[in-house]
Amino acid sequence: MRRWSCTLAMLALVAATLPIAAQDYPAKPIRVIASQGPGGLSDVFMRVLAEELRPALGEAVVVENRTGAGGTIGARACADAPPDGYTLCILPGEAMVINPIIFKNAAFDPKRDLIPITRLFYLTQVFAVNASLNVKSFAELAALAKAKPKTLSYMAPNLGKVAFMEEFNRSNGADFVRVPFKGGGDAVNSMLSGATPIAIIGIGNVMQYLRDGKVIGFAVDGDKRSPLVPDIPTFRELGYTQYILPAFFGIYAPAGTPKPIVDRLHREIVKAASNPEFQKRHMIGRGMAPVLDTPENFAKELEDDRAEGLQVVKGSGLYPNVE
């Protein structure tokens, strides 16, 4: 009888302690690692969201940029942090879906080392060129490449879009060269200057320039046209059906972060980003389609994303050793 009393007392103590720990969180500022550079859409979004979260959490949310390797550098920094809820990260799908397929021998495994909190949004991307090129279609762009060989470069944010450009080169006898950038802000500046006049980029980065005529859009990804630019067709409408994986961003925590803390973060993030005024000002107008799903659903759908990503990697021919 005495043994049962002690056991029940211990269980009661544990049950009482867990909610208190969750209620006491956070007790200091929270760091969010952004895997893109300052000025990129995800960086700007996260900084706005951080301000919304501050009153709800009662502590500052500080954004820290750790760029490079398609988001892997930021993802690793996040995974290596203590799993106490004081380090999170906002990452592109590339870091969670494509990179693990390409770099199978890396010591870092995002599936094992990170916990999904929520898929924040899908991001509409546009194929666009500097208007100074004086081309308004893929056919005209291919003709320009042949007329001016080895003079044109492009920016593409992920393997799917790189694979599209490499296939475009092969099909059209073109020789566009990729120039990597750490974020949308730098890519836009290079595009506007004419240094890298071709880009597949988040539409929110170039909306004003599309309206001003400084940039010409050829196609958008996704299953249907963007209401922001209804005159621009989709890749699929133009007959390009390969390699067009949808771009998305999600928030994650290091593996081992207590579930009560993950649930609290999920609840506050979804509440802040579900506000209609917030979505109107900071998401819809920038080409972001809100998702804000549960950690469980996000984790499940990441598995589906990885299966699709594997087919894209294989089909691209860029990594022949991937099986």
Helices and strands as residue ranges (DSSP letters): H 2-24, E 30-34, H 41-57, E 61-65, G 69-71, H 72-79, E 87-92, H 93-93, I 94-98, H 99-102, H 110-113, E 114-123, E 125-130, G 131-133, H 138-147, E 153-155, H 159-172, E 177-178, H 184-193, E 198-202, H 203-212, E 215-220, G 236-238, E 247-254, H 259-273, H 276-282, G 284-286, E 288-290, H 295-316
